[in-house]
Amino acid sequence: MPRREPRVPSPEAAVYVISVAAELSGLHPQTLRAYERLGLIMPGRTGGGGRRYSHRDIELLREIASLTAGGVGIEGVRRILELEHQVSALHARNQDLAAELAASRDALRSVASKRRTDPNKLPVLRQPDPTASVVVWRRSRD
């Protein structure tokens, strides 16, 4: 009989009970409860109401512990976490826009080649010069 590989839960799967999460994060269970009351962490819940923490929750708890140990207050931690979330969202949006731009360029190249147009005549298809500078100016309204 072939040996099956053990299933590893996804990082988002809420699998750890509070005592295990506290041990893995190096925090007291009461601290985890306090962080939940403060809205810093949102563990999953079982049908009976028990808390279940994911691997991502454990990483977040470790980050919170590191920040507070470094002297950052709870409101500072909250703001740092919000900013990190915004940066992640903007990074993902930037990747989406870059992919959309690449697809648009590919479509334009395709149309240009079918019409036998020089792609360099279409500014959007020129490869950007990484050493070039961009100057933005606006005429005064006088």
N, C-alpha and C positions, 0 to 999 in steps of 0.2 A: 504494500500500500504506500503510495507516494506521501512524503511528508509535506504538510501544508505550512506555508509561512504564516507566522502570527499576524493578525490584522492590527495595524497601528492606526489609532483614531486620528482624525484630522485635527489640526491645531485648534479648530473652533469647537470641537466636540466637548461638551460639558460632561466630564467623567470623574473628576476628583471631588471627594467629599471635603468639607471644610477643614477637617483635621489634617488631611493629606496636603491640601492647598496651603495651609498655614506652615506646615513643615517644609514644603518645597520652596515657599517664598521667604522663609525665615521670619515670619511674623506670627503674632499670637492670634488665635481665632477671633478674639474680641476685636482686634484691630481690623480684621477682614470685615466683620460686621459693621464696625464704625465707618470704614471706607464705603461700604455699600449704602449706609444711611446718608452719607455725604454725597453720594452719586458718583464717586470715583470709579466704582467697579459695579458691574451688573451681572452677577452669576446666574446661570440657568437654574431652573427649579424642577424638582421632581413632581409627580402628581400629588404627593403628600406634602409638598412645600419645602422639602429639604434642598439646601444649596448644592449646586454642582458647578465646579470651576473647570475651565478649559485650559489648555497649555498656554494660549494667548493671555488668558486671565492671570496665570501664574507669572508670565513675563511682565505684564502690566503691574502686578503687585510688587515685583522686584524693582521695577523702575520707580514706582512711588516710594518704596523703602529707601532706594538710593538717593532720591531727591530730598526726602525729609531728613535723612541722615546727613546730607550735605548742608542742611540749614534752611531749606526752602519750606515755607509755610504751606498749609493745605490749599489756600487760594492760589498761591503761586504754582503749586503742583497742578491744580485744575486748569490754570491758564496755559501752562506748558503743554499739558496733554491736548488741550483744544488746538493750540498752534501746531503741534505735531500732526494732529488729524487733518488740519487745513493743508499743511505742506504735503501730506500723502495724497489728499484729494486733488490738489493742484498738479502734483507730479503725474497722477493717473490721467487727468484731463489733458495735460501737455502731451503725453504719449498718444492719447486718442487723436488729438489735433495733428500731431506729426504724421500719424498713420493716414489720416484723412488727406493731408496735403500730399503725401507720397502717392496715394491712389489717384488724386486729381492730376498730379503731374504725369503719372503713367497714362491716364486716359487722354490727356492733352498730347502727349508724345505719340500715342497711337493715332489720334486724329491728324496730327501734323505729318506723320509718315505716310498716311493714306492720301493726303492732299499734296504730298511732296513739298511741304513747307519746311524751311530751315528751322529746327527747334530753337536755335539761338536767337531767332527773331522774336520769340515769345519770352518776355522777361521772367515769367514765373518758372520756365523750364531751365534757365541758366543755373548752373551750380553756384551756390553762394561762395564768395571768397572769404575763408575764415579769418584772413588778416585785414579785411576791409572794415572801415569804420562807418557808422551811420550817423548822420547829422540831421537833427530834427529842428526846423525853425518855423516860425510863424510870422507873417507880416503884421505889422502894427496896424491898428484900425484908424490911425490918424490920416 
